[in-house]
Amino acid sequence: MNLYCMVCRGEMSDERARQKKARVCSEKCKAEYRRLMGLERDKRICRLCGRRFRKARSLDAVNMDHNEVFEAASLVTH
């Protein structure tokens, strides 16, 4: 069974392929793989506090009915 490197897509040596969870073919590819995984993690988690980022909200237009209710309520109180 041939395994291929996730970075350079080259074929892994038999010794490397026998290792548990083999993903890369060399130390050079291992460093690049770790860098890429770090970039993916940085998109999800803050480096300073370790919390996940909030999901982006959609910026749809505000329904004008909401503004009319607020204006009518402010006129009644004055």
GROMACS elastic network, one bead per residue, 0.5 to 0.9 nm:
[ bonds ]
;  ai    aj funct       b0    kb
    2    11     6  0.68834   500
    2    12     6  0.72636   500
    2    13     6  0.86547   500
    2    14     6  0.82054   500
    2    17     6  0.79006   500
    3    10     6  0.86309   500
    3    11     6  0.60154   500
    3    12     6  0.57069   500
    3    13     6  0.83235   500
    3    14     6  0.86568   500
    3    17     6  0.63508   500
    3    22     6  0.82873   500
    3    23     6  0.83096   500
    4     7     6  0.88510   500
    4     8     6  0.83687   500
    4     9     6  0.55125   500
    4    10     6  0.54631   500
    4    12     6  0.54679   500
    4    17     6  0.86250   500
    4    23     6  0.75944   500
    4    24     6  0.74617   500
    4    25     6  0.75640   500
    5     8     6  0.57904   500
    5    10     6  0.53540   500
    5    11     6  0.61816   500
    5    12     6  0.61867   500
    5    22     6  0.83859   500
    5    23     6  0.57371   500
    5    25     6  0.53270   500
    5    26     6  0.85884   500
    5    29     6  0.79971   500
    6     9     6  0.55839   500
    6    10     6  0.81787   500
    6    23     6  0.58631   500
    6    24     6  0.57845   500
    6    25     6  0.83181   500
    6    29     6  0.83852   500
    6    33     6  0.77801   500
    7    10     6  0.81179   500
    7    23     6  0.84172   500
    7    24     6  0.66639   500
    7    25     6  0.84385   500
    7    29     6  0.60414   500
    7    30     6  0.81993   500
    7    32     6  0.73234   500
    7    33     6  0.63855   500
    8    11     6  0.88233   500
    8    24     6  0.81853   500
    8    25     6  0.82587   500
    8    29     6  0.71210   500
    9    12     6  0.89013   500
    9    24     6  0.86894   500
    9    25     6  0.88374   500
   10    24     6  0.88346   500
   10    25     6  0.73460   500
   11    25     6  0.72557   500
   12    15     6  0.82042   500
   12    16     6  0.62818   500
   12    17     6  0.59652   500
   12    22     6  0.87979   500
   12    23     6  0.87976   500
   12    24     6  0.72759   500
   12    26     6  0.83268   500
   13    16     6  0.52908   500
   13    17     6  0.60571   500
   13    18     6  0.87231   500
   13    25     6  0.70108   500
   14    18     6  0.62265   500
   15    18     6  0.54546   500
   15    19     6  0.70912   500
   16    19     6  0.55578   500
   16    20     6  0.89351   500
   16    22     6  0.67181   500
   16    23     6  0.89733   500
   16    24     6  0.82009   500
   16    25     6  0.66808   500
   16    26     6  0.83214   500
   17    20     6  0.79433   500
   17    21     6  0.84425   500
   17    22     6  0.56967   500
   17    23     6  0.82241   500
   17    24     6  0.87609   500
   17    25     6  0.81282   500
   18    21     6  0.86374   500
   18    22     6  0.73140   500
   19    22     6  0.55256   500
   22    25     6  0.80413   500
   23    30     6  0.81968   500
   23    33     6  0.87354   500
   24    27     6  0.79513   500
   24    28     6  0.89071   500
   24    29     6  0.59063   500
   24    30     6  0.58174   500
   24    33     6  0.76725   500
   25    28     6  0.83688   500
   25    29     6  0.64691   500
   25    30     6  0.75408   500
   26    29     6  0.52546   500
   26    30     6  0.61308   500
   26    31     6  0.87977   500
   27    31     6  0.62593   500
   27    32     6  0.86976   500
   28    31     6  0.53413   500
   28    32     6  0.65029   500
   28    33     6  0.87166   500
   29    32     6  0.50328   500
   29    33     6  0.59803   500
   29    34     6  0.85741   500
   30    33     6  0.50193   500
   30    34     6  0.61897   500
   30    35     6  0.86053   500
   31    34     6  0.52219   500
   31    35     6  0.62596   500
   31    36     6  0.87647   500
   32    35     6  0.50348   500
   32    36     6  0.62331   500
   32    37     6  0.86533   500
   33    36     6  0.51584   500
   33    37     6  0.61774   500
   33    38     6  0.85574   500
   34    37     6  0.51068   500
   34    38     6  0.60759   500
   34    39     6  0.86841   500
   35    38     6  0.50793   500
   35    39     6  0.63614   500
   35    40     6  0.88147   500
   36    39     6  0.51360   500
   36    40     6  0.63952   500
   36    41     6  0.87332   500
   37    40     6  0.50543   500
   37    41     6  0.61999   500
   37    42     6  0.86274   500
   38    42     6  0.61061   500
   38    43     6  0.88129   500
   39    42     6  0.50416   500
   39    43     6  0.66099   500
   40    43     6  0.54031   500
   40    44     6  0.71021   500
   41    44     6  0.53385   500
   41    45     6  0.59790   500
   41    46     6  0.86480   500
   42    45     6  0.53411   500
   42    46     6  0.64707   500
   42    47     6  0.68763   500
   43    46     6  0.80217   500
   43    53     6  0.81286   500
   44    51     6  0.84842   500
   44    52     6  0.56751   500
   44    53     6  0.58833   500
   44    54     6  0.89061   500
   45    48     6  0.89145   500
   45    49     6  0.83805   500
   45    50     6  0.56880   500
   45    51     6  0.55217   500
   45    53     6  0.59523   500
   46    49     6  0.58003   500
   46    51     6  0.55330   500
   46    52     6  0.62830   500
   46    53     6  0.68454   500
   47    50     6  0.56905   500
   47    51     6  0.82159   500
   48    51     6  0.83622   500
   49    52     6  0.89444   500
   53    56     6  0.87421   500
   54    57     6  0.86672   500
   57    60     6  0.89942   500
   59    62     6  0.87226   500
   60    63     6  0.89883   500
   61    64     6  0.87839   500
   62    65     6  0.86383   500
   62    66     6  0.78124   500
   62    67     6  0.87068   500
   63    66     6  0.60082   500
   63    67     6  0.76928   500
   64    67     6  0.52988   500
   64    68     6  0.65867   500
   64    69     6  0.89837   500
   65    68     6  0.52008   500
   65    69     6  0.64416   500
   65    70     6  0.88592   500
   66    69     6  0.53622   500
   66    70     6  0.64943   500
   66    71     6  0.88750   500
   67    70     6  0.51579   500
   67    71     6  0.62361   500
   67    72     6  0.86741   500
   68    71     6  0.51088   500
   68    72     6  0.61176   500
   68    73     6  0.85613   500
   69    72     6  0.52000   500
   69    73     6  0.61770   500
   69    74     6  0.86949   500
   70    73     6  0.51950   500
   70    74     6  0.62542   500
   70    75     6  0.87876   500
   71    74     6  0.51980   500
   71    75     6  0.63260   500
   71    76     6  0.88912   500
   72    75     6  0.52448   500
   72    76     6  0.64944   500
   73    76     6  0.53371   500
   73    77     6  0.66743   500
   74    77     6  0.54512   500
   74    78     6  0.67025   500
   75    78     6  0.55396   500
